[in-house]
Amino acid sequence: MRFSAFVSVLRSVGPVVVGISLGFTLSLLSVNWTDEACYLDGKEGEGEGVTVGQDGLLKGARKPNSISTGNDVESDKDFEPRIVPYKQVQQSAPKKVFRAKYISTELGTRERLFVGVLTSKNTLNTLGVAVNRTISHHLDSVIFFTGMRNRKVPHGMFVVSHGDERLIWNMYQNIKHILDHYINEFDWFYFVQDDAYTEADRIKTLVDHLSMDRELYMGKPEEFIGGEMEGKYCYGGYGYILSRTLLLRLQPYLENCRNDILSARPDEWLGRCIIDYTQTNCVNEFQGLQYHHYELGKNSDPSKEESEQFKKALTVHPVADPEQMYRLHRYFTEIELQKTYNEIAKLQAEIKNVSVVAFDGNRSSQWPVGINPPFEPKSRFEVLKWEYFTEEEIYSCIDGSPKCELQGIDRMDVANVIDVALLELNKKYKPVLHLKKQHLINGYRRFDPVRGMEYTLDLQLEVVNQKGHSRSITKRVHLVRPLSRTEIIPMPYVTEATRIHIIIPLTLQDRSSVDHFLGVYASNAFETSENAILTFLFIYDPVEAQQVNQNDIFASVKGQINTYERKYPAVKIPWISVKTETPSQIKFMDIISKKHPVDSLFFLANIKTNVNSEFLNRCRMNSINNWQVFFPVHFQDFNPDVAYHNQPHPATVDLVKDAGHFDRRSFEEACFYNSDYMATRTRMVADVQENEEILDTLDIFDMFLNYSALHVFRAVEPALHQPYSYQACNPRLSEDIYHRCVQSNLEGLGSCSQLAMLLFEQEQGNST
């Protein structure tokens, strides 16, 4: 009983006891045990039971909740706050961050292949030119190394001349030049002599499959002369490939090679240098890839070579003359072309096989296989127009006539399409049937911007079977001339900082438009400090020129010019006066050209043209010295009485089809450099001596088109805007120019629907 009573009491009291004990234990653990000075009655060392350590400090626990300080002796002093004055941090000028010009430089990416062609002064203009023509358009960087060279370098070739005919010295300089200028730009370096033909695409394919971090010396291995030295070098006649890693390792020892290694052949000298200092031998196979080469026999014909080794060759050596080089290039190009055709046929067959199991079946594969499907119009306004033609005529003419003679490039196009159709038909039915063309019944063509030019031909054919029996049939065929792969054409570098000389010819009839032109031009150019100079060309006829002192027809215009010069002191507006019976563009520009520097950029404009900065920048970008001239097509408003018949005229006109049109008949605006004009004008001298009237019958557009090799770029220009005006067409100019002027006036009246509505209203009024 007693034990049970004790247990019952313990159960009720036990948790309380355990809690108190646990709390006491935790409180002891939270105390910081440190030494603290303790003095009794202000005297050190007095009192019983107190243990004093060295320096009079009490050994024991410090009092709870007390704050320890770093210097307890001075803890009695009062804390005095101290105000720290604020000093503004002076920010230093930010350092200018250097950014590379090209992103490839910043990212450290390199091109794959550099090609160095070893040539000489005697062969640079023959074999060197042949090598350049056969490989330069396939490879990114081709440089010709020579000891000496002629003063005139062949066009389109980059030549490095070392000024010495010693072969070993030149090879040393070649490697040094590459290490100094190109080692950080390319992964692989290919050297070849100019008497070897190189299949450029195969060389590119080879290096594309090689690991660029390997020390590789690849070509045709040869034993050293005498056989005393171990290892093999790459024979220079068939070319050899060096990795960037190998050249970097060779770089510190290049001077030693030049001083210590004696050799009569540059390829052997380089091989000994590489083997001595990098322990890398020449190989013709690496990672399963072969360096194929072929030795060409004397006076051999490439078309008669049947060897598989020849067909696989990357390089062929020796080549005797440029003609043999071109024959080799044609042979290997035909091989690669046939491979491409075979690959296309294989892919087409695979597409057909896969389309059978597609959801739509065979309908999922478009014809021709591999060509984009036809354009699908979203509305009736987007439906593509078919042109009807025969072998002699076409029923869609540029001048709007219903029918015209098939000639020029169009005639060649139709003849080529018929020949291809017959060739493909004979391929399909041969040898059972043989087809011959009798004549073309109907022909249709249209240009599809998605896939190319489409043709539908109805041919009258004579069919001959194997027994010689023949009959006449009609066969319809469909053909497509697909668009080729889009290529980016490199263009010379131009900037928007070039100064433009704006030339405005002015006649008696144009005086009323000067005030509006100067007002618009001042807000767009004078007030924005546009880098352009405005020049007026005052055109007097002989009678007006005689009376210029008594009655100057341009006196009011000159007064307006003076007003703007006073308003804008930094602006000068020069003018030039000319006298002529026939206002010819070429005659005017002959005068202006002589008064300006050769590198001047001209913009020949019209007094009714609204010039702005947006267009001037495009004039700068589209006019490239010694490369391209620019003829913009301005947007001209329709006659407001026609476009807004019985409606109020708007203050501003938007570029919409009911408000105006791009005047393709006008060639008055032009952007070109003075040097291009002078060079083209020089080519006209012989024709002008035979017929002086040619200066009156041609405009500047025709001159550049007929007498220069420049790109004549013509495009619509939405920033070039002209209000409606009737042009006075001069019958003294050529028939073609006069006809264009008349057509421009007619097309500028209004759209077809607007003119039709006016005629309809007129007919309605006459009938009532």
C-alpha positions in Angstrom: 0.0 0.0 0.0 2.7 2.3 1.0 4.6 1.6 -2.3 1.5 2.2 -4.4 0.8 5.5 -2.5 4.4 6.6 -3.1 4.2 5.8 -6.8 0.9 7.7 -7.2 2.5 10.8 -5.5 5.6 10.5 -7.7 3.4 10.4 -10.8 1.8 13.7 -9.9 4.9 15.5 -8.6 7.5 13.9 -10.9 6.9 16.1 -14.0 7.1 19.3 -11.9 10.4 18.2 -10.4 11.8 17.2 -13.8 10.8 20.6 -15.2 12.4 22.6 -12.5 15.6 20.6 -12.8 15.7 21.0 -16.5 15.1 24.8 -16.3 17.8 25.2 -13.7 20.3 23.2 -15.8 19.6 25.2 -19.0 20.0 28.5 -17.1 23.4 27.5 -15.9 24.4 26.6 -19.4 23.4 30.1 -20.7 25.8 31.9 -18.3 29.1 33.2 -19.9 32.0 32.2 -17.8 34.7 34.9 -17.9 37.1 36.8 -15.7 35.7 40.0 -14.2 37.3 42.5 -11.9 35.7 42.5 -8.5 36.8 44.7 -5.6 35.5 44.6 -2.0 35.1 47.9 -0.1 37.1 49.6 -2.7 40.3 47.7 -1.7 42.0 45.1 -3.7 42.4 41.6 -2.2 40.3 42.2 0.9 37.5 39.9 2.1 37.4 36.2 2.9 36.7 33.4 0.5 37.6 35.5 -2.5 40.2 34.3 -4.8 42.2 37.0 -6.6 44.2 36.3 -9.6 47.0 38.2 -11.2 46.5 41.9 -11.9 43.8 42.0 -9.2 41.2 40.3 -11.4 38.6 38.1 -9.8 38.5 34.5 -11.0 34.9 33.5 -11.4 31.7 33.9 -13.4 30.6 37.3 -14.5 27.3 38.6 -13.4 24.4 37.7 -15.6 23.0 40.4 -17.9 26.2 42.4 -17.5 27.8 43.8 -20.6 31.5 43.1 -21.2 33.6 45.8 -22.8 37.0 45.7 -24.4 38.4 48.0 -21.7 36.8 47.4 -18.4 39.1 49.8 -16.6 37.7 52.8 -18.5 34.0 51.7 -18.3 33.2 54.3 -15.7 33.7 57.1 -18.2 30.6 58.6 -19.9 30.1 57.7 -23.6 30.4 60.9 -25.7 28.8 60.7 -29.2 30.9 61.9 -32.1 29.5 63.4 -35.3 31.2 62.1 -38.4 30.9 64.7 -41.2 29.4 63.4 -44.5 31.7 63.4 -47.5 30.2 62.9 -50.9 32.0 60.2 -52.8 33.4 61.5 -56.1 32.6 59.1 -58.9 35.4 58.7 -61.3 34.8 58.8 -65.0 33.6 55.4 -66.2 36.2 53.5 -68.2 35.5 53.2 -71.9 34.6 49.6 -72.7 36.4 48.3 -75.7 34.2 46.2 -78.0 35.5 44.4 -81.0 34.3 45.5 -84.4 33.1 42.0 -85.3 31.2 39.6 -83.0 33.4 36.8 -84.2 36.4 38.6 -82.8 34.7 39.0 -79.4 33.6 35.4 -79.3 36.9 34.1 -80.5 35.4 32.2 -83.5 37.6 31.5 -86.5 37.2 30.7 -90.1 38.0 27.2 -91.2 40.4 27.4 -94.1 43.1 29.7 -95.3 44.6 29.1 -98.8 48.1 30.2 -99.8 49.0 29.8 -103.4 52.8 29.8 -104.1 53.4 31.6 -107.4 56.1 33.6 -109.2 56.6 36.7 -111.2 56.6 34.7 -114.5 53.4 32.6 -113.8 51.3 35.1 -111.8 49.5 36.4 -114.8 48.9 33.0 -116.4 48.7 30.0 -114.0 48.0 32.3 -111.1 45.0 33.9 -112.8 43.7 30.4 -113.7 44.0 29.2 -110.1 42.2 32.3 -108.9 39.4 31.9 -111.3 38.8 28.2 -110.4 39.0 28.4 -106.6 38.4 31.9 -105.3 34.6 31.8 -105.6 34.6 28.6 -103.6 36.9 29.6 -100.8 36.7 32.5 -98.3 40.4 33.5 -98.2 42.9 33.0 -101.1 46.2 34.8 -101.0 49.0 34.5 -103.6 52.6 34.6 -102.3 55.4 35.5 -104.6 59.0 36.7 -104.4 58.8 39.4 -107.1 55.9 40.7 -109.0 55.0 43.0 -111.9 53.8 46.5 -111.2 50.2 45.7 -112.3 48.5 43.0 -110.2 45.7 41.0 -111.9 42.2 42.2 -111.0 40.5 40.4 -108.1 43.7 38.9 -106.7 45.4 39.6 -103.3 49.1 39.2 -103.8 51.8 39.3 -101.1 55.3 40.0 -102.5 58.5 39.4 -100.4 60.9 41.2 -102.8 63.3 38.3 -103.1 63.5 35.3 -105.4 65.2 32.9 -103.0 62.8 30.0 -102.5 63.7 29.1 -98.9 63.6 32.7 -97.9 60.2 33.1 -99.4 58.8 30.0 -97.7 60.1 31.4 -94.4 58.4 34.7 -95.1 55.2 32.9 -96.0 55.0 31.1 -92.7 56.0 34.3 -90.8 53.4 36.4 -92.6 50.7 33.9 -91.6 51.8 33.8 -88.0 51.8 37.6 -87.9 48.5 38.2 -89.6 46.2 35.2 -89.9 47.0 32.7 -87.2 44.1 33.9 -84.9 41.6 33.9 -87.8 41.8 30.4 -89.3 41.9 26.8 -88.0 43.6 25.3 -91.1 46.2 26.5 -93.6 46.5 25.0 -97.1 49.5 25.7 -99.3 49.6 24.7 -103.0 51.7 25.7 -106.0 50.1 27.5 -109.0 50.8 24.5 -111.3 48.4 22.3 -109.4 44.6 22.1 -109.7 42.7 22.1 -106.5 39.1 20.8 -106.1 38.1 23.5 -103.7 34.9 22.0 -102.4 36.6 18.7 -101.5 39.4 20.5 -99.6 36.7 22.4 -97.6 34.9 19.1 -96.9 38.1 17.5 -95.7 39.0 20.2 -93.2 35.4 20.4 -92.0 35.8 16.8 -90.7 39.2 17.2 -89.1 39.7 17.9 -85.4 41.2 21.4 -85.2 43.1 20.8 -81.9 45.4 18.2 -83.5 49.0 18.9 -84.7 48.5 17.8 -88.3 50.8 17.9 -91.3 48.9 16.3 -94.2 49.7 15.9 -97.9 51.6 13.5 -100.1 54.5 12.0 -98.0 57.9 11.9 -99.6 61.3 10.6 -98.4 64.0 13.2 -97.9 66.7 13.4 -100.5 69.5 11.0 -99.7 67.4 9.1 -97.2 69.7 10.1 -94.2 67.0 11.8 -92.2 64.1 9.9 -90.6 60.5 10.9 -91.3 58.7 12.2 -94.3 57.8 15.6 -95.6 54.8 16.7 -97.7 55.6 17.2 -101.4 54.6 20.8 -102.4 53.4 20.0 -105.9 50.2 18.4 -104.5 49.7 20.9 -101.7 49.6 20.2 -98.0 47.5 21.1 -95.0 48.9 22.6 -91.7 46.8 22.9 -88.5 46.8 26.1 -86.5 48.0 24.1 -83.5 51.1 22.9 -85.4 52.0 26.4 -86.6 51.7 27.8 -83.1 54.0 25.1 -81.7 56.5 25.8 -84.6 56.4 29.6 -84.1 59.2 29.8 -81.5 61.6 27.8 -83.6 61.0 29.4 -87.0 64.2 31.6 -86.7 66.2 28.5 -85.8 64.9 26.7 -88.9 66.0 29.6 -91.1 69.5 29.7 -89.7 70.2 26.0 -89.2 68.5 24.0 -91.9 69.9 23.9 -95.4 67.9 22.7 -98.3 67.3 23.3 -102.0 63.6 22.8 -101.9 61.2 24.9 -99.9 58.8 22.0 -99.2 61.6 19.9 -97.9 63.0 22.7 -95.8 59.6 23.2 -94.2 59.2 19.4 -93.6 62.6 19.2 -91.9 61.7 22.2 -89.7 58.4 20.6 -88.6 59.9 17.2 -87.9 62.9 18.6 -86.0 61.0 20.8 -83.7 57.5 19.3 -83.4 58.2 15.6 -84.2 55.3 15.6 -86.6 55.6 13.7 -89.9 53.6 14.1 -93.1 50.6 11.8 -93.4 48.1 11.2 -96.2 45.5 9.6 -93.9 44.1 10.9 -90.6 41.0 9.9 -88.7 39.9 7.8 -91.6 40.1 10.7 -94.1 42.3 10.4 -97.1 44.3 13.1 -98.9 43.7 11.9 -102.5 46.1 13.3 -105.2 46.8 12.4 -108.8 49.8 12.9 -111.0 48.8 14.1 -114.5 50.6 12.8 -117.5 52.1 15.1 -120.1 49.6 16.4 -122.7 46.9 14.2 -121.1 43.2 15.0 -121.7 41.2 15.1 -118.4 38.0 14.0 -120.2 39.7 10.7 -121.2 41.0 9.9 -117.7 39.1 6.9 -116.3 41.1 6.2 -113.1 39.1 6.2 -109.9 42.1 7.8 -108.2 41.8 10.7 -110.6 38.0 11.1 -110.0 38.6 11.2 -106.2 41.6 13.5 -106.3 41.7 16.7 -104.2 44.7 18.0 -106.2 46.1 17.2 -109.6 49.7 18.0 -110.5 51.4 19.1 -112.7 49.3 21.5 -114.8 51.1 22.7 -117.9 49.1 25.8 -118.8 45.9 27.7 -118.0 43.9 26.0 -120.7 44.5 22.6 -119.1 43.6 24.1 -115.7 40.2 25.2 -117.1 39.6 21.8 -118.6 40.3 20.1 -115.3 37.9 22.5 -113.6 35.2 21.7 -116.1 35.7 18.0 -115.7 35.5 18.0 -111.8 32.6 20.5 -111.9 30.7 18.1 -114.1 31.4 15.3 -111.7 30.2 17.3 -108.7 27.1 18.5 -110.6 26.2 14.9 -111.5 26.6 13.9 -107.9 24.2 16.7 -106.9 21.6 15.6 -109.5 21.9 12.0 -108.2 21.3 13.2 -104.7 18.3 15.2 -105.7 16.8 12.2 -107.5 17.4 10.1 -104.5 15.8 12.6 -102.2 12.8 13.0 -104.5 12.3 9.2 -104.6 12.4 9.1 -100.8 9.8 11.9 -100.5 7.5 10.0 -102.9 7.9 6.8 -100.8 7.2 8.6 -97.6 4.2 10.5 -99.0 2.4 7.2 -99.7 2.0 6.6 -96.0 1.1 10.2 -95.2 -2.3 11.3 -94.0 -3.2 12.8 -97.4 -1.5 10.1 -99.4 0.3 11.1 -102.6 -1.4 14.5 -102.5 0.9 15.5 -99.6 3.9 15.6 -102.1 3.8 18.7 -104.3 5.0 18.7 -107.9 7.8 19.0 -108.6 9.1 17.1 -105.6 11.3 19.3 -103.4 10.0 22.6 -104.8 7.8 24.9 -102.7 4.0 24.5 -103.2 2.3 27.2 -105.4 1.3 30.5 -103.9 -2.2 30.5 -102.6 -4.0 33.9 -103.0 -6.1 35.1 -100.0 -8.4 37.3 -102.2 -9.1 37.9 -105.9 -6.7 40.8 -105.9 -3.8 38.4 -105.2 -4.5 35.9 -108.0 -1.4 35.5 -110.2 -1.8 36.4 -113.9 -1.0 34.0 -116.6 0.7 35.3 -119.8 -0.3 33.8 -123.1 2.4 33.3 -125.8 3.2 31.6 -129.0 6.6 31.0 -130.7 6.3 34.4 -132.4 4.2 36.7 -130.2 3.3 37.4 -126.5 0.0 38.8 -125.4 1.3 40.7 -122.4 3.4 43.7 -123.2 5.4 46.1 -121.0 3.8 49.2 -122.7 0.3 47.9 -122.2 -0.3 46.9 -125.8 -2.4 43.7 -126.2 0.1 41.9 -128.4 3.8 42.4 -129.3 6.6 40.4 -130.9 8.4 37.8 -128.8 12.0 38.9 -128.8 15.2 39.1 -126.8 15.4 37.2 -123.5 11.7 36.3 -123.7 12.2 34.5 -127.0 15.2 32.7 -125.6 13.2 31.7 -122.6 10.3 30.2 -124.7 12.7 28.3 -126.9 14.6 26.9 -124.0 11.4 25.7 -122.3 10.2 23.9 -125.4 13.6 22.2 -125.8 13.6 21.0 -122.2 10.0 19.7 -122.5 11.0 17.6 -125.6 14.1 16.3 -123.7 12.1 15.2 -120.7 9.4 13.6 -122.8 11.9 11.6 -124.8 13.6 10.5 -121.5 10.2 9.3 -120.3 9.1 7.3 -123.4 12.5 6.2 -124.7 13.2 3.7 -126.3 9.6 2.8 -127.2 8.7 6.2 -128.6 10.6 9.1 -130.1 8.9 12.5 -130.1 9.6 15.5 -132.4 8.2 18.9 -132.2 6.0 20.2 -135.0 4.9 23.5 -133.4 3.6 25.2 -130.2 -0.2 25.5 -130.1 -0.6 27.4 -126.9 1.8 28.6 -124.2 1.1 30.0 -120.8 3.5 31.3 -118.1 3.3 33.1 -114.8 5.8 34.1 -112.1 5.1 32.6 -108.7 7.1 34.4 -106.1 7.2 31.3 -103.9 8.5 28.8 -106.4 9.6 30.5 -109.7 8.3 30.7 -113.3 5.6 28.2 -114.2 4.8 27.1 -117.8 2.0 25.2 -119.4 2.6 24.2 -123.0 0.3 22.6 -125.6 2.6 21.0 -128.1 1.9 19.4 -131.5 4.2 16.4 -131.6 5.2 13.8 -134.1 5.5 10.4 -132.4 7.6 7.6 -134.0 7.6 4.1 -132.6 10.3 1.5 -132.9 8.8 0.1 -136.1 9.1 3.6 -137.8 5.3 4.3 -137.7 4.5 7.9 -136.9 1.4 9.9 -136.0 0.7 13.5 -134.8 -0.6 14.0 -131.3 -1.2 17.0 -129.0 0.5 16.8 -125.6 0.1 19.2 -122.6 3.2 19.5 -120.4 3.8 21.5 -117.2 7.2 22.9 -116.3 8.7 25.0 -113.5 11.9 27.0 -113.6 12.5 27.1 -109.8 14.1 30.0 -108.0 17.7 29.3 -107.2 19.1 29.6 -103.7 19.1 33.1 -102.4 22.6 34.5 -102.0 23.8 37.5 -100.1 25.8 39.7 -102.5 28.7 41.5 -100.8 28.5 45.2 -101.3 31.1 47.9 -100.6 30.9 49.8 -97.3 29.0 53.1 -97.3 28.0 55.5 -94.6 25.3 58.0 -94.0 27.8 60.8 -93.4 28.5 61.7 -97.0 27.6 65.2 -98.1 25.0 65.4 -100.9 24.9 68.1 -103.5 21.2 68.5 -104.4 20.8 69.9 -108.0 17.5 71.5 -108.9 17.0 72.5 -112.6 14.7 75.4 -112.9 12.8 76.7 -116.0 10.5 79.6 -116.5 7.4 77.4 -115.8 8.8 76.2 -112.5 9.1 79.6 -110.8 5.7 79.2 -109.0 6.9 76.1 -107.2 10.0 77.5 -105.7 8.3 79.1 -102.6 6.7 75.8 -101.6 9.9 73.8 -102.3 12.1 76.1 -100.2 9.7 76.1 -97.3 9.6 72.3 -97.1 13.3 72.0 -97.7 14.1 74.5 -95.0 12.2 72.6 -92.3 13.7 69.3 -93.4 17.3 70.3 -94.0 18.2 73.8 -92.9 16.7 73.5 -89.4 18.1 70.0 -88.9 21.6 70.9 -90.2 21.4 68.2 -92.8 24.8 67.5 -94.5 23.6 68.7 -97.9 24.2 71.6 -100.2 21.3 72.9 -102.3 22.2 74.2 -105.8 19.8 75.8 -108.3 20.4 75.5 -112.0 18.7 78.4 -113.8 17.9 77.4 -117.4 17.5 80.3 -119.9 16.6 80.0 -123.5 18.5 82.3 -125.9 15.9 85.1 -125.9 15.6 85.1 -122.1 19.4 85.1 -121.7 19.7 88.3 -123.9 17.3 90.1 -121.7 18.7 89.0 -118.3 20.1 92.4 -117.4 16.8 94.2 -118.2 14.3 91.5 -117.2 15.7 88.6 -115.3 13.0 85.9 -115.2 14.6 84.4 -112.1 15.0 87.7 -110.2 12.2 86.8 -107.7 13.8 83.3 -107.1 17.1 84.9 -106.4 15.4 87.3 -104.0 13.8 84.3 -102.1 17.2 82.6 -101.9 18.7 85.7 -100.3 15.9 85.8 -97.8 16.6 82.2 -96.7 20.3 82.9 -96.5 19.6 85.8 -94.1 17.2 83.7 -92.1 19.8 80.8 -91.8 23.2 82.5 -91.7 25.1 79.2 -91.8 23.4 78.2 -95.1 24.6 79.2 -98.6 22.5 78.4 -101.6 24.6 78.7 -104.8 23.1 78.9 -108.3 24.4 78.3 -111.8 23.0 79.9 -115.0 23.0 78.1 -118.3 21.7 79.0 -121.8 20.3 76.3 -124.0 17.5 75.7 -126.5 17.0 72.0 -125.5 17.1 71.3 -121.7 19.1 68.1 -121.7 20.1 66.4 -118.5 23.5 65.4 -119.8 24.4 68.9 -121.0 23.5 70.3 -117.5 25.5 67.7 -115.7 28.5 68.4 -117.9 28.6 71.9 -116.5 27.9 71.0 -112.9 30.4 68.1 -113.0 33.2 70.4 -113.8 32.4 72.7 -110.9 32.5 70.0 -108.2 35.2 67.6 -106.9 35.4 64.1 -108.3 34.1 62.4 -105.1 31.0 64.5 -104.9 27.6 62.8 -104.5 24.9 64.3 -106.6 21.1 64.1 -106.1 19.5 65.4 -109.3 15.9 66.3 -108.3 12.8 68.1 -109.4 11.5 71.4 -108.1 8.2 69.7 -107.2 10.0 67.0 -105.1 9.6 67.1 -101.3 13.1 66.3 -100.1 13.6 64.9 -96.5 16.3 63.4 -94.4 14.9 59.9 -94.7 15.3 59.9 -98.4 18.7 61.6 -98.3 20.1 58.8 -96.1 18.8 56.2 -98.6 20.4 58.2 -101.4 23.7 57.9 -99.5 23.3 54.1 -98.9 22.1 53.2 -102.4 24.7 55.2 -104.3 28.1 53.4 -104.2 31.1 54.9 -105.8 32.4 52.8 -108.7 29.6 50.2 -108.1 26.0 51.5 -108.2 23.8 54.4 -109.2 20.3 54.9 -107.7 17.2 56.1 -109.6 14.3 56.3 -107.1 10.6 56.1 -108.2 8.7 58.9 -106.5 5.1 58.7 -105.4 3.0 61.3 -107.2 -0.5 62.4 -106.3 -3.4 62.0 -108.6 -5.2 65.1 -110.0 -7.3 66.1 -106.9 -10.2 67.0 -109.1 -10.3 63.4 -110.3 -9.3 61.6 -107.1 -11.6 63.7 -104.9 -14.4 64.4 -107.3 -17.3 66.2 -105.5 -15.3 65.9 -102.3 -13.2 68.3 -100.2 -9.5 68.0 -100.9 -7.5 66.7 -97.9 -4.7 68.7 -96.3 -2.2 65.8 -96.5 -2.2 62.9 -98.8 -1.5 59.4 -97.7 0.3 56.7 -99.8 -2.7 54.7 -100.8 -3.7 53.5 -104.3 -6.7 55.9 -104.6 -4.5 59.0 -103.7 -1.6 58.5 -106.2 0.8 56.1 -107.8 4.5 55.5 -108.1 5.5 57.1 -111.4 7.5 54.5 -113.2 7.7 56.8 -116.3 9.7 59.4 -114.5 13.5 59.2 -114.5 14.2 62.8 -113.3 15.5 61.9 -109.8 18.9 60.3 -109.7 21.7 59.7 -107.1 25.2 59.1 -108.4 28.9 60.1 -107.8 30.7 62.6 -109.9 33.5 60.1 -110.7 31.0 57.6 -112.0 29.3 60.3 -114.2 32.7 61.4 -115.6 33.8 57.8 -116.4 30.5 57.0 -118.1 30.6 60.3 -120.0 34.1 59.5 -121.3 32.8 56.3 -122.9 30.3 58.3 -124.9 32.9 60.5 -126.6 33.2 58.3 -129.7 29.4 58.2 -130.3 29.0 61.9 -129.6 31.6 62.7 -132.2 29.6 60.7 -134.8 26.2 62.1 -133.7 26.1 65.2 -131.5 22.3 64.9 -131.2 22.7 61.9 -128.9 23.2 64.3 -126.0 19.6 65.5 -126.6 18.1 62.1 -127.2 19.4 60.4 -124.0 18.8 61.2 -120.4 21.1 60.2 -117.5 19.3 56.9 -116.9 19.9 55.8 -120.5 23.5 57.0 -120.3 24.3 54.8 -117.3 22.4 51.9 -118.7 24.1 51.9 -122.1 27.6 53.2 -121.4 28.6 51.9 -117.9 29.1 48.6 -116.2 27.6 50.0 -112.9 24.6 48.5 -111.2 21.6 50.7 -112.1 19.4 50.3 -109.0 15.8 51.5 -109.5 13.2 51.1 -106.7 10.1 52.7 -105.4 10.8 55.4 -102.8 7.9 56.2 -100.4 9.9 59.1 -98.8 10.1 60.9 -102.1 6.7 62.6 -102.7 5.4 64.9 -105.4 2.1 66.7 -105.5 0.1 66.5 -108.8 1.4 68.7 -111.6 1.1 68.7 -115.3 4.5 68.3 -117.0 5.2 70.3 -120.1 6.7 67.7 -122.5 9.4 69.1 -124.8 9.0 67.8 -128.3 12.7 68.6 -129.1 13.8 65.7 -126.9 14.0 62.2 -128.2 10.8 60.3 -129.1 11.2 57.9 -126.3 11.6 60.6 -123.6 8.7 62.6 -125.0 6.5 59.5 -125.1 7.4 58.7 -121.4 6.5 62.3 -120.4 3.1 62.0 -122.1 2.4 58.7 -120.5 3.3 60.0 -117.1 0.8 62.9 -117.5 -1.9 60.5 -118.6 -1.3 57.9 -115.8 -1.1 60.7 -113.2 -4.7 61.9 -113.8 -6.3 59.2 -111.6 -6.9 55.5 -111.2 -8.8 53.5 -113.7 -11.8 53.3 -111.4 -11.8 57.0 -110.8 -11.6 57.8 -114.5 -14.3 55.3 -115.3 -16.6 56.9 -112.7 -16.1 60.3 -114.3 -16.9 58.9 -117.8 -19.9 57.2 -116.4 -21.2 60.4 -114.8 -20.5 62.3 -118.1 -22.5 59.7 -120.1 -25.3 59.8 -117.6 -25.4 63.6 -117.9 -25.4 63.5 -121.7 -28.2 60.9 -121.8 -30.4 63.1 -119.6 
